[in-house]
Amino acid sequence: LADRGVSFTRAYSTAPWTIPSAVSMFTGTFSARHAVGASPETYDFYVDDEQPVLGEALEANGFELKADIENVLVSELNILRGFEILRSSARPIELESEPASDWRYERTSELADLIHKLGPGPRPFFLLKWFLDPHGRYRPPQTIGLPSQAEYDALPKPKLFYTRLGLANISEELGEPLENYASSLLPLEKRFLKALYDKEVQSIDERVGILLDALEQAGVVENTIVVFTSDHGEAFGEHTIG
């Protein structure tokens, strides 16, 4: 995709986490404009109906809009007006085991089937796919290759400690915030977590490939614009913590 298109070597988001960044991506405005709350400590973000959003602009120009959202937070901001929401959530990832077939690939295959139905058609279409990976907790699909027990045994803490690490807003039943431990992680542990992160990136590469293949097979790739972007990056103790 990078070879055939334009690749930006420097990219900046308006915020370091999903909600305010997503608000900016779909409105073209700074996220602070849509902050609600009594103080910075209690801010949340929500887009009023009066604020034009991407989907409404595309719909007004005759586009058929579909969206498959793996991060449920994106669907709670009132930014997806105009889109038909195919799905809006991700299945929980098991801590101790993974099924033989992975829901992340299953949903991508379903979306590839939809591309064959959409194009070429009487109306242009805009298809939004919001992947959750790469994202804490770091559990790449089994097909990419999960760490072996020997790799976990070489680490100073039990396996469950690493499989539970997630972002600051992770629910207690699913895991614990990485930021609580980042400053005390050993270099060996950080390398291990970054390797898992890289595997999640690899799985995104494969799943984007499935969708690009579908565009090719549907005969619409030559007149389709593909935009690949992200709402924010990640930190493993750099900058904000540790």
C-alpha positions as CSV (number, residue, x, y, z in Angstrom):
1,L,0.0,0.0,0.0
2,A,2.8,2.4,0.9
3,D,4.7,1.5,-2.3
4,R,1.7,2.3,-4.5
5,G,0.5,5.4,-2.7
6,V,1.7,8.4,-0.7
7,S,3.3,7.6,2.7
8,F,3.6,10.2,5.4
9,T,6.9,9.8,7.4
10,R,5.6,12.2,10.1
11,A,2.1,11.9,11.4
12,Y,0.5,13.7,14.3
13,S,-2.7,13.1,16.2
14,T,-4.5,15.8,18.2
15,A,-4.5,13.6,21.3
16,P,-2.7,10.5,22.7
17,W,-5.8,8.4,23.1
18,T,-8.8,7.3,21.0
19,I,-11.8,9.4,22.0
20,P,-10.5,13.0,21.5
21,S,-8.4,11.9,18.5
22,A,-11.4,10.2,16.8
23,V,-13.5,13.3,17.4
24,S,-10.9,15.3,15.4
25,M,-10.6,12.8,12.6
26,F,-14.3,12.8,11.8
27,T,-15.0,16.6,12.2
28,G,-11.7,18.2,11.1
29,T,-11.7,20.3,14.3
30,F,-9.6,20.3,17.4
31,S,-10.8,17.8,20.0
32,A,-10.9,20.5,22.7
33,R,-13.9,22.1,20.9
34,H,-16.0,19.0,21.8
35,A,-14.8,18.6,25.4
36,V,-17.6,18.4,28.0
37,G,-17.1,18.4,31.8
38,A,-16.4,20.7,34.7
39,S,-12.6,20.6,34.5
40,P,-9.8,18.9,32.6
41,E,-9.9,16.1,35.2
42,T,-13.5,15.3,34.3
43,Y,-13.5,16.0,30.5
44,D,-15.2,13.7,28.1
45,F,-15.8,14.3,24.5
46,Y,-19.1,14.3,22.4
47,V,-20.0,15.9,19.1
48,D,-23.2,17.8,18.9
49,D,-25.7,17.2,16.1
50,E,-25.0,20.7,14.7
51,Q,-21.3,19.8,14.0
52,P,-20.9,18.5,10.5
53,V,-19.2,15.1,10.3
54,L,-17.5,13.0,7.6
55,G,-20.4,10.6,7.0
56,E,-22.9,13.3,6.5
57,A,-20.7,15.0,3.9
58,L,-20.2,11.8,2.0
59,E,-23.9,10.9,2.2
60,A,-24.9,14.3,0.8
61,N,-22.6,13.5,-2.2
62,G,-24.3,10.2,-3.0
63,F,-22.0,7.7,-1.2
64,E,-23.2,4.5,0.3
65,L,-21.6,4.2,3.7
66,K,-20.8,1.1,5.8
67,A,-18.7,0.9,9.0
68,D,-17.3,-2.1,11.0
69,I,-15.9,-0.8,14.3
70,E,-13.9,-3.0,16.6
71,N,-13.5,-0.3,19.2
72,V,-16.9,0.3,20.8
73,L,-15.7,3.7,22.2
74,V,-15.8,5.2,18.7
75,S,-19.6,4.5,18.4
76,E,-20.4,6.5,21.5
77,L,-19.2,9.9,20.3
78,N,-21.9,10.8,17.7
79,I,-19.4,10.9,15.0
80,L,-20.7,8.1,12.8
81,R,-23.8,9.8,11.5
82,G,-24.5,8.8,8.0
83,F,-22.9,5.3,8.3
84,E,-24.7,2.0,8.4
85,I,-23.0,0.3,11.3
86,L,-22.4,-3.3,10.4
87,R,-20.8,-4.1,13.8
88,S,-19.6,-2.0,16.7
89,S,-17.6,-4.0,19.2
90,A,-14.8,-6.5,19.6
91,R,-15.1,-9.9,21.1
92,P,-13.1,-10.3,24.4
93,I,-9.7,-12.0,24.0
94,E,-9.2,-14.9,26.3
95,L,-6.3,-14.6,28.7
96,E,-5.1,-18.1,28.8
97,S,-6.1,-19.6,25.4
98,E,-7.0,-18.6,21.9
99,P,-9.6,-20.4,19.6
100,A,-8.3,-22.1,16.4
101,S,-10.1,-19.5,14.3
102,D,-9.8,-15.8,15.2
103,W,-12.7,-13.4,15.2
104,R,-10.4,-10.6,13.9
105,Y,-9.8,-12.6,10.7
106,E,-13.4,-13.8,10.5
107,R,-14.7,-10.2,10.5
108,T,-12.1,-9.1,7.9
109,S,-13.2,-11.9,5.6
110,E,-16.9,-10.9,6.0
111,L,-15.9,-7.4,5.0
112,A,-14.1,-8.7,2.0
113,D,-17.3,-10.5,0.9
114,L,-19.2,-7.2,1.3
115,I,-16.7,-5.4,-1.0
116,H,-17.6,-7.9,-3.7
117,K,-21.3,-7.0,-3.3
118,L,-20.7,-3.2,-3.2
119,G,-18.6,-2.7,-6.2
120,P,-18.8,-1.9,-9.0
121,G,-22.2,-0.6,-8.3
122,P,-24.5,2.2,-9.2
123,R,-23.3,4.3,-6.2
124,P,-19.8,5.0,-4.9
125,F,-19.2,3.5,-1.6
126,F,-17.2,4.5,1.5
127,L,-16.2,1.6,3.7
128,L,-14.8,2.3,7.2
129,K,-12.9,-0.5,9.0
130,W,-11.7,0.4,12.5
131,F,-9.2,-2.2,13.7
132,L,-8.6,-2.5,17.4
133,D,-5.1,-3.9,17.1
134,P,-2.4,-2.9,17.8
135,H,-3.8,-2.3,21.2
136,G,-3.2,-3.4,24.8
137,R,-3.8,-6.1,25.9
138,Y,-1.1,-7.4,23.5
139,R,-2.6,-10.7,22.3
140,P,-1.8,-11.1,18.6
141,P,-3.9,-13.7,16.7
142,Q,-2.8,-17.3,17.1
143,T,-2.0,-17.6,13.4
144,I,0.8,-14.9,13.8
145,G,2.4,-16.8,16.6
146,L,1.8,-16.4,20.3
147,P,4.8,-16.6,22.7
148,S,5.8,-20.1,23.8
149,Q,5.7,-21.2,27.4
150,A,9.5,-21.2,27.3
151,E,9.5,-17.5,26.4
152,Y,7.2,-16.8,29.3
153,D,9.3,-18.9,31.7
154,A,12.3,-16.7,30.8
155,L,10.5,-13.6,32.2
156,P,10.7,-12.6,35.9
157,K,6.9,-12.6,36.4
158,P,4.1,-15.1,35.8
159,K,2.5,-15.3,32.3
160,L,-0.8,-13.9,33.6
161,F,0.9,-10.7,34.6
162,Y,1.9,-9.9,31.0
163,T,-1.3,-11.1,29.3
164,R,-3.4,-8.8,31.6
165,L,-1.5,-5.5,30.8
166,G,-3.6,-3.0,28.9
167,L,-4.3,0.7,28.6
168,A,-5.3,3.1,31.4
169,N,-9.0,2.6,31.0
170,I,-9.0,-1.2,30.8
171,S,-11.7,-2.8,32.9
172,E,-10.6,-4.7,36.0
173,E,-11.9,-8.0,34.8
174,L,-9.9,-7.8,31.6
175,G,-6.6,-6.6,32.9
176,E,-4.5,-4.0,34.6
177,P,-3.1,-0.7,33.2
178,L,0.4,-0.9,31.7
179,E,1.2,2.5,33.1
180,N,1.1,1.2,36.6
181,Y,4.1,-0.9,35.9
182,A,5.9,0.6,32.9
183,S,8.5,2.5,35.0
184,S,9.6,-0.7,36.8
185,L,9.7,-3.0,33.8
186,L,13.1,-4.5,33.0
187,P,14.5,-4.1,29.5
188,L,13.8,-7.8,28.9
189,E,10.2,-7.3,29.7
190,K,9.8,-4.2,27.5
191,R,11.4,-6.0,24.5
192,F,8.9,-8.8,25.1
193,L,5.9,-6.6,25.1
194,K,7.1,-4.6,22.1
195,A,7.5,-7.9,20.2
196,L,3.9,-8.7,20.9
197,Y,2.9,-5.3,19.7
198,D,4.9,-5.8,16.5
199,K,3.0,-9.1,15.9
200,E,-0.3,-7.3,16.3
201,V,1.0,-4.8,13.6
202,Q,1.9,-7.8,11.4
203,S,-1.7,-9.1,11.8
204,I,-3.1,-5.7,10.7
205,D,-0.8,-5.9,7.6
206,E,-2.3,-9.3,6.8
207,R,-5.9,-8.1,7.3
208,V,-5.5,-5.0,5.3
209,G,-4.0,-7.2,2.6
210,I,-7.2,-9.3,2.6
211,L,-9.3,-6.1,1.9
212,L,-6.9,-4.9,-0.8
213,D,-7.2,-8.3,-2.5
214,A,-11.0,-8.0,-2.3
215,L,-10.9,-4.6,-4.0
216,E,-8.7,-6.1,-6.8
217,Q,-11.0,-9.1,-7.3
218,A,-14.1,-6.9,-7.3
219,G,-12.5,-4.9,-10.1
220,V,-12.7,-1.6,-8.3
221,V,-9.1,-1.1,-7.0
222,E,-8.1,1.3,-9.8
223,N,-10.8,3.8,-9.0
224,T,-10.7,3.4,-5.2
225,I,-8.9,5.6,-2.8
226,V,-7.5,3.7,0.2
227,V,-6.7,5.7,3.3
228,F,-4.8,4.0,6.1
229,T,-4.3,6.0,9.3
230,S,-4.3,5.7,13.1
231,D,-5.9,7.6,16.0
232,H,-2.8,7.5,18.2
233,G,0.5,5.7,18.9
234,E,1.7,3.7,21.8
235,A,4.3,4.1,24.6
236,F,6.2,1.5,26.6
237,G,7.5,3.8,29.3
238,E,8.7,6.5,26.9
239,H,7.5,10.1,27.2
240,T,4.4,9.9,29.4
241,I,5.4,7.3,31.9
242,G,8.6,5.9,33.4
